[in-house]
Amino acid sequence: MKRNCKLCLLLLVMFYLCPLIFSQELLEELGQETTIPEKIEEASSSEVTEFRIRSVKFLIKGHTKERILIEKAQVRIGTTFDSEEDLESFIANIKQRLLNERVLQSAEVECWIEASSENVQEVDLIISVEDSWNIIGLPYFKYDTNEGLLLSIRGRDYNFLGSMQALVLNIDYAMDAEGKQSYGGYTSFGVPFQLLRNDAGLNASQTLKIHADEMPITSISNLSFWYRYKIDGLYFIFEAAQGLQFNPDEILDDVDPFLLRSSLSLSTSIATGITIPRLGDISYFPSLSFYQLWRPDAVVRSDRQGPRMVFSHGLSFGQIDWIANMRRGLSATISNTNTYNMQFNDFILDIDGTLCYSATLGGKIGMNGRLSGFYSFTSSAREDLGSSMRGIRNSRLYGISALFLNLEMPIKLFDFPTHIFIKKNWFDFELQFSPFVDLGYVEGVAGNVAATYPLWYSGGIEFFVYPLRMRTFIVRASLGFDLDAVIQNGSFTHPSPRDSASPYELFFGLGLFL
C-alpha cells in the first residue's frame, strides 16, 4: 500500500512539474499585458478615480441571441474598474470567453472611453461576433471496441435558435461488441426563453432502440423545465423534470413494463471571494435534488424503490482557453455527493476531483493533462472505470476508489487547403497528431481484476481533425494499448495475462477525450 501511495504521489508531482517546464513560454505570455484597442478617446486622467461601463453594443453576424452573448461574456452595464490595467484585462477576458464558445467563428471587442464630469471615465463597448458553421447533416460512422459499430445519419444545430445549445437528431443502426443488433434514434434539444424577465427554458430528449432479437423495445423520454431567479445577488436555478422509460436496462425480462422518473432540483453558484492569481475566483456550487422511480399501478423493482434525496456541493476555479485549435489554462473541481434513499435509510457518500492543465507553444504543439479520481466512503462501486483510460476496455475495471492521470501532446501536422481546388474553404481542416500515456490506480472489488492488479498503464496515438468552418465539429481517431499486456506478451494483439481481455482499444468518432 505504501508503494502505491508513493507511486501516486510521484505521478502527482510529475503532473505539476512537467507542464510547468514545458510551458515556460506560456507563463511569459500570461504575464504580458493586453492592450485596449486604439479606438479610445483621450481623457484627462490625472483626476480619474474609476472606469465605468456605460453601454454595451453587439454586432452579430449570425443568429446568436444577444442575451446569450451577454451571459457568456459576463459583461454588465455599470461595472466599474479601479485602473486602466483592470479594464484591459476585463476586455481581453471578454474576447477569450467568447472564443471559447466554439459555436462562434470570431469575436472582437472595441472600447471607447469618454471623460465625465464626475471624475469617472465612461466606457462604451462594441462587441462583434460571427457565428461558425453550426448546422450539419451527414452520414456518420463510429467504431469503438467497447460499444461496437455504429452507422448513423446525423443532424446537428450546435446553436439551436441562437441559444448556443445543440439540437441533436440521430437515426442509428448499431451492432454491439457481442454482435447484437438494434435500430433506432435519438433526439434532444433545449428552448431558452424569458419568463417574468428571468431566464427559463424547456429541455427534451428521446431515445428509441428496436432490438433485432426478442428483447422488448427500449424507449427513454424526458421533459424538463428550468427557471433562473436572482435573490440577494445570487442566481438560483430551479428545475423540474418528468421521464417515461420502457426497458431502460435493455434486458429480456424487466419486471417493470414501464417506469416514471420524477425529479426536482435547486442549484446555485456562490463566489467565495477568494482569488487565485492568474486563475480567477474560487466558486462554491451547492445543489439539492429529489427524484423517484415509480409506477402508478404497481411497486417497482426493489433496487428502484424509494424516493432519493441528493445533496452535492463543491469548489471550482480556473479556465481552459482555446488558442486556435490548441488549449491553454488550468481548471480544477472538487465535489462531494451525498445520496440518501429515504425508504431504506441507505446512504452513498462520494468525493470526486478533477484537475485539468493545458499549454501550447505557438499553436504548433501542445500539452494536455488531466488528473481525476474518486473515493466512496460507503464502498459503493462504480463500473466502466476503463473509460478513464485509452487502451483499457471500459468494462475491465470497476471499484470503490480510483485515481487516473492522462497525458497527451498534440502536434499540428498541417492545414489542408481544399479552397485551392474548389475555391471555397468549406472543407478546409487542420490535422493534429498526438501520442498519449494514461496511468491509473483502481481499488477494485472482489471478483474484478483490479482487486489483484490495482496499477494500470496504457499508451497509444490519436489523430484530430479540426474543420475550419465548423469549430464545434471535431473528429478523433484513437488507438490505445494496455502496455502491461504488450510488454508481458511481446505482442500488440495477444490477450492480457491479467484477465484474458483484449490488449487494445480503438475509437473513431466525434469529440475529444481530454
Residue pairs with C-beta under 8 A, 6 or more apart in sequence:
4 441
4 454
4 455
7 441
7 455
8 403
8 441
11 371
11 403
11 405
11 439
12 371
12 405
14 405
15 355
15 357
15 369
15 371
15 405
15 407
18 367
18 369
18 407
19 357
19 359
19 367
19 369
20 27
22 359
22 361
22 367
23 359
23 360
23 361
23 367
25 361
25 362
26 328
26 359
26 360
26 361
30 278
33 85
33 88
34 88
34 89
34 91
34 92
35 88
36 84
36 87
36 88
36 91
36 111
36 113
37 91
37 109
37 110
37 111
39 110
39 111
39 112
40 111
40 112
40 113
41 112
41 113
41 114
43 113
43 114
43 115
43 121
44 115
45 121
47 119
48 115
48 119
48 120
48 121
49 119
49 120
50 80
50 81
50 82
50 120
50 121
51 80
51 81
51 83
51 84
51 86
51 87
51 113
51 120
51 121
51 123
52 78
52 79
52 80
52 81
52 120
52 121
52 122
52 123
53 75
53 76
53 77
53 78
53 79
53 80
53 123
53 124
53 125
54 77
54 114
54 122
54 123
54 124
55 77
55 124
55 125
56 70
56 75
56 77
56 124
56 125
56 127
57 124
57 125
57 126
57 127
58 66
58 69
58 70
58 127
58 128
58 129
59 126
59 127
59 128
59 129
60 66
60 69
60 128
60 129
60 131
61 128
61 129
61 130
61 131
62 129
62 130
62 131
62 159
62 162
63 131
63 159
63 161
63 162
64 103
64 104
64 129
64 131
64 159
64 162
64 164
65 161
65 162
65 163
65 192
67 194
67 199
68 162
68 163
68 164
68 192
69 98
69 127
69 129
70 76
71 199
72 97
72 98
72 101
72 164
73 94
73 97
73 98
73 127
74 93
74 94
74 97
75 94
75 125
75 127
79 90
81 87
81 90
87 111
87 123
91 109
91 111
91 125
94 109
94 125
94 127
95 107
95 108
95 109
96 321
97 319
98 104
98 107
98 127
98 129
99 106
99 107
99 321
99 322
100 319
100 320
100 321
100 322
101 164
102 132
102 158
102 322
102 471
102 472
103 131
103 132
103 134
103 158
103 159
103 164
103 471
103 472
104 129
104 130
104 131
104 132
104 471
105 130
105 131
105 132
105 133
105 469
105 471
106 128
106 129
106 130
107 127
107 128
107 129
107 130
108 127
108 128
108 129
109 125
109 126
109 127
109 128
110 125
110 126
110 127
110 128
111 123
111 124
111 125
111 126
112 123
112 124
112 125
112 126
113 121
113 122
113 123
113 124
114 121
114 122
114 124
115 121
115 122
116 122
131 159
132 158
132 159
132 469
132 470
132 471
132 472
133 426
133 467
133 469
133 470
134 156
134 157
134 158
134 159
134 470
134 472
135 156
135 157
135 158
136 154
136 155
136 156
136 157
136 158
136 470
136 473
137 153
137 154
137 155
137 156
138 153
138 154
139 151
139 152
139 153
139 154
140 150
140 151
140 152
140 153
140 154
140 509
140 510
141 150
141 151
141 152
141 508
142 149
142 150
142 152
142 507
142 508
142 509
142 510
143 149
143 150
143 506
143 507
143 508
143 509
144 150
144 505
144 506
144 507
144 508
144 509
145 177
145 393
145 502
145 504
145 505
145 506
145 507
146 177
146 386
146 387
146 393
146 394
146 395
146 505
147 174
147 176
147 177
148 174
148 175
148 176
148 177
148 178
148 179
149 174
149 175
150 172
150 173
150 174
150 509
151 172
151 173
151 174
152 170
152 171
152 172
152 173
153 170
153 171
154 168
154 169
154 170
154 171
155 167
155 168
155 169
155 170
156 166
156 167
156 168
156 169
156 472
156 473
157 166
157 167
158 164
158 166
158 472
158 473
159 165
160 166
160 167
160 189
160 190
160 191
161 191
161 192
163 190
163 191
163 192
165 189
165 190
165 192
166 188
166 189
166 472
167 187
167 188
167 189
168 186
168 187
168 188
168 189
169 185
169 186
169 187
170 185
170 186
170 187
171 185
172 182
172 183
172 184
172 185
172 186
173 181
173 182
173 183
174 181
174 182
174 183
174 184
174 209
175 181
176 182
180 211
180 212
180 213
181 211
181 212
181 213
182 209
182 210
182 211
182 212
183 209
183 210
183 212
184 207
184 208
184 209
184 210
184 218
185 206
185 207
185 208
186 205
186 206
186 207
186 208
187 205
187 206
188 203
188 204
188 205
188 206
189 203
189 204
189 205
190 201
190 202
190 203
190 204
191 201
191 202
191 203
192 199
192 200
192 201
193 200
193 201
193 202
194 200
195 227
198 227
198 228
198 229
198 230
199 227
199 228
200 225
200 226
200 227
200 228
201 225
201 226
202 223
202 224
202 225
203 222
203 223
203 224
203 225
203 226
204 222
204 223
204 224
205 220
205 221
205 222
206 219
206 220
206 221
206 222
207 218
207 219
207 220
207 221
208 217
208 218
208 219
209 217
209 218
209 219
209 250
210 217
211 217
211 218
211 250
214 252
215 247
215 250
215 251
215 252
216 246
216 247
216 252
216 254
217 246
217 247
218 246
218 247
218 248
218 250
219 244
219 245
219 246
219 247
220 243
220 244
220 245
220 246
220 248
221 243
221 244
221 245
222 241
222 242
222 243
222 244
222 261
223 241
223 242
223 243
224 239
224 240
224 241
224 242
225 239
225 240
225 241
226 237
226 238
226 239
226 240
227 237
227 238
227 239
228 235
228 236
228 237
228 238
229 235
229 236
229 238
230 236
234 268
234 270
235 268
235 269
236 266
236 267
236 268
237 265
237 266
237 267
237 268
238 264
238 265
238 266
239 263
239 264
239 265
239 266
239 267
240 263
240 264
241 261
241 262
241 263
241 264
241 265
242 260
242 261
242 262
242 263
243 259
243 260
243 261
243 262
243 263
244 258
244 259
244 260
244 261
245 258
245 259
245 260
245 261
246 257
246 258
246 259
247 254
248 259
254 301
255 301
256 295
256 298
256 300
256 301
256 304
258 295
259 293
259 294
259 295
259 300
259 304
260 293
260 294
260 295
260 296
261 291
261 292
261 293
262 291
262 292
262 294
263 289
263 290
263 291
263 292
264 289
264 290
264 291
265 287
265 288
265 289
265 290
266 287
266 288
266 289
267 285
267 286
267 287
267 288
268 285
268 286
268 287
269 283
269 284
269 285
270 283
270 284
270 285
270 286
271 281
271 282
271 283
271 284
272 281
272 282
272 283
272 284
272 315
273 281
274 281
274 282
275 281
275 282
276 282
276 317
276 318
279 317
279 318
279 319
279 330
280 317
280 318
280 319
281 317
282 315
282 316
282 317
283 315
283 316
283 317
284 313
284 314
284 315
285 313
285 314
285 315
285 316
285 335
286 311
286 312
286 313
287 310
287 311
287 312
287 313
288 309
288 310
288 311
289 309
289 310
290 307
290 308
290 309
290 310
291 307
291 308
291 310
292 306
292 307
292 308
293 300
293 304
293 305
294 300
299 305
305 343
305 344
306 341
306 342
306 343
306 344
306 346
307 341
307 342
307 343
308 339
308 340
308 341
308 342
309 339
309 340
309 342
310 337
310 338
310 339
310 340
311 337
311 338
312 335
312 336
312 337
312 338
313 335
313 336
314 333
314 334
314 335
314 336
314 352
315 333
315 334
315 335
316 331
316 332
316 333
316 334
317 331
317 332
318 329
318 330
318 331
318 332
318 356
319 329
319 330
319 331
320 327
320 328
320 329
320 330
320 331
320 356
320 358
321 327
321 328
321 329
323 360
323 363
324 363
325 363
325 412
325 430
325 432
325 464
325 466
326 358
326 360
326 363
326 366
326 410
326 412
327 358
327 360
327 366
327 368
328 358
328 359
328 360
328 366
329 357
329 358
330 355
330 356
330 357
330 358
331 355
331 356
332 353
332 354
332 355
332 356
333 352
333 353
333 354
334 351
334 352
334 353
334 354
335 351
335 352
335 353
336 349
336 350
336 351
336 352
337 348
337 349
337 350
337 351
337 352
338 347
338 348
338 349
339 347
339 348
339 349
340 346
340 347
340 348
341 347
347 378
348 376
348 378
348 380
349 376
349 377
349 378
350 374
350 375
350 376
350 377
350 378
350 380
351 374
351 375
351 377
352 372
352 373
352 374
353 371
353 372
353 373
353 374
354 370
354 371
354 372
355 370
355 371
355 372
356 368
356 369
356 370
356 514
357 367
357 368
357 369
357 370
358 366
358 367
358 368
358 369
359 366
359 367
360 366
360 367
363 412
364 411
364 412
365 409
365 410
365 411
365 412
366 409
366 410
366 411
367 407
367 408
367 409
368 406
368 407
368 408
368 409
368 410
368 514
369 405
369 406
369 407
369 408
369 514
370 404
370 405
370 406
370 514
371 403
371 404
371 405
372 388
372 403
372 404
372 406
373 401
373 402
373 403
373 404
374 382
374 401
374 402
375 400
375 401
376 382
376 400
376 401
379 400
380 400
381 398
381 399
381 400
381 445
382 398
382 399
382 400
382 402
383 395
383 398
384 394
384 395
384 397
384 398
385 394
385 397
385 398
385 399
385 402
385 440
385 442
385 450
386 392
386 393
386 394
386 395
386 396
386 397
387 394
388 402
388 404
388 406
388 438
388 440
389 397
389 404
389 406
389 438
389 440
389 456
389 458
389 480
390 406
390 436
390 438
390 458
390 460
390 462
390 478
390 480
390 505
390 507
390 513
391 438
391 458
391 459
391 460
391 480
391 481
391 482
391 483
391 503
391 504
391 505
392 438
392 440
392 456
392 458
392 480
392 482
392 505
393 501
393 502
393 505
396 449
396 450
396 499
396 501
397 440
397 442
397 444
397 448
397 449
397 450
397 456
398 442
398 444
398 445
398 448
398 450
399 442
399 443
399 444
399 445
399 448
399 450
399 451
400 443
400 445
401 442
401 443
402 440
402 441
402 442
402 443
403 440
403 441
404 438
404 439
404 440
404 441
405 438
405 439
405 440
406 436
406 437
406 438
406 439
406 513
406 514
407 436
407 437
407 438
408 434
408 435
408 436
408 437
408 462
408 513
408 514
409 434
409 435
409 436
410 432
410 433
410 434
410 464
411 432
411 433
411 434
412 430
412 431
412 432
413 431
413 432
413 433
414 430
414 431
415 428
415 429
415 430
415 431
415 468
416 428
416 429
416 430
416 431
417 425
417 428
418 424
418 425
418 426
418 427
418 428
418 429
419 425
419 428
425 468
425 469
426 469
427 467
427 469
428 467
428 468
428 469
429 465
429 466
429 467
429 468
430 465
430 466
430 468
431 463
431 464
431 465
431 466
432 463
432 464
432 465
432 466
433 461
433 462
433 463
433 464
434 461
434 462
434 463
434 464
435 459
435 460
435 461
435 462
436 459
436 460
436 461
436 462
436 480
437 457
437 458
437 459
438 457
438 458
438 459
438 480
439 456
439 457
440 455
440 456
440 457
441 454
441 455
441 456
442 450
442 454
442 456
443 450
443 454
444 450
444 451
444 452
444 454
445 451
449 498
449 499
450 456
452 498
453 484
453 498
456 482
456 484
457 483
457 484
458 480
458 481
458 482
458 483
458 505
459 480
459 481
459 483
460 478
460 479
460 480
460 481
461 478
461 479
462 476
462 477
462 478
462 479
462 513
463 476
463 477
463 478
464 474
464 475
464 476
464 512
465 474
465 475
465 476
466 474
467 473
473 510
474 510
474 511
474 512
475 509
475 510
476 507
476 508
476 509
476 510
476 511
476 512
476 513
477 507
477 508
478 505
478 506
478 507
478 508
478 513
479 504
479 505
479 506
479 507
480 504
480 505
481 492
481 503
481 504
481 505
482 496
482 501
482 503
482 504
484 496
484 498
485 494
485 495
485 496
485 497
485 498
485 503
486 492
486 503
488 497
489 496
489 497
489 503
491 503
492 503
492 504
493 503
493 504
494 503
495 501
495 502
495 503
496 502
496 503
